[in-house]
Amino acid sequence: MELSDGLKRTADSKAEERWHSTYNIIDSLARCASLGAQASKWLPPACTLASPAKPPLAPTDAALPPPSPAPAPAALHPTDPRNKTERFRLVLQQPAAFMTPELRDQLRQRVLVIVRGYLSSLYRACLGAYLDHQAAAAQALGMRVLVGNICCCSTSARNSASLAAQIAAHTAPHDRVIILAHSHGTLAALDLLCNPAHAAVSQRVECFLPLNGVFGGTPMADLCTSSSLVSAVLEATWGRLLAVVGGGEAGVLRDMTAAARRAYHAQHGDRIAAVLRRVAVVALASHYRWPRWPPPRLLRVAAVEAAVGVALLPQRMVMDAMGWAPNDGCVPLASQLLPGAAYVVCEGLHHVHTVDDLGALDLRAFTHTLLVLASEARLALMKEQGEEVQGQAEREREEKEAEGGGGGKGGGGGGGAAAVHRHEEEVARRLLAPGGAGGGD
């Protein structure tokens, strides 16, 4: 028996070596092509051909912001108070230890709304689950789970309106909602929270957990839309097919371009900041280098991991060549973060690892960990809100004391200050109580 196990492990290790050697060859070829492209920039002017007198074409990445420098940006440093990566790793090791009875009771009173991303219906039909494991893990905790019935290939504005209508129809005003969204679905969720037309519904949301978001756009969408010819061909073929088969829109790719996302943030920056002051947000971002070696005894997992890993690998290499490393094979790491929000960075996970069980994550423990971090972020937000209320009450008390001449006659000013102090303590107590920030359950 031991000999048989040893032979299996030896075979697995040899197969894994062949797996990685194949990708090393592909990467070497890609690097050679990249160096060849860069070499043309180093040629002296005498070697370049004279171009006709017409305006030069804009570079492919003209709409993109400049790539991040090689060193890790300051926002990703472990000392950044918004970086919850170490806390995430700690909780993920044993989430049951952090899932206290009090937290379980609170989660039973919450509604988890799941928002899937671009082409999710196609993925579920052809390859496997898409946030289904997270839904099952939440239901096991006693949570109500609603899966947003939105089009997987429509713009975020259209999907946010549909999502708002569904939440309004299936939840009550006193319900407290946690949104778990992935990829392009994060844009629909963000628009739901920012759009004043959906204020009655967005007030029910107390936590937002975006996975592999597209908040800053993706260069892959820019590549598909930067050329008028390529864009016209895509909209006439792929876009029309999506519109007929999935009820989608041809402009969905433009919705994920860097230029579109910059314009959205510039237009709604104040509303996004207001959302971050009201809703606890923890964004999960990931990046990877090579596809993981799939377990050979799990045929479906191995086949899906190999298919997805091979499909994402060229995109990862293209973004690397454009200076957008690291990335998850679809979205650069920096674009997955929502500015001003707390975040977690996972290394070695591509764009699909966080939504389907491909052997990279225990999705049950993963879901419980996200809910623990969401609860902690909500408590921290309520504490900040309580401090703001206390500060405002303190300022009002000082103003009343100043108007009363430092205490007033007959101690009236002192009594007013005591009343304000009691009011301050009562407001802080309500805010710090479970469900206080959202108005109670």
Secondary structure, 3 states (H helix, E strand, C coil): CHHHHHHHHHHHHHHHHHHHHHHHHHHHHHHHHHHHHHHHHHCCHHHCCCCCCCCCCCCCCCCCCCCCCCCCCHHHCCCCCCECHHHHHHHHHCHHHHCCHHHHHHHHCEEEEEECCCCHHHHHHHCCCCCHHHHHHHHHCCCEEEECCCCCCCCHHHHHHHHHHHHHHHCCCCCEEEEEEECCHHHHHHHHHHCHHHHHHHCCEEEEEEECCCCCCCHHHHHHHCCHHHHHHHHHHHHHHHHHHCCCCHHHCHHHCHHHHHHHHHHHHHHHHHHHHHCEEEEEEEECCCCCCCCCCCHHHHHHHHHHHHHHHHHHHHHHHCCCCCECCCCECHHHCCCCCEEEEEECCCCCCCCCCCCCCCHHHHHHHHHHHHHHHHHHHHHHHHHHHHHHHHHHHHHHHHHCCCCCHHHHHHHHHHHHHHHHHHHHHHHHCCCCCCCCC
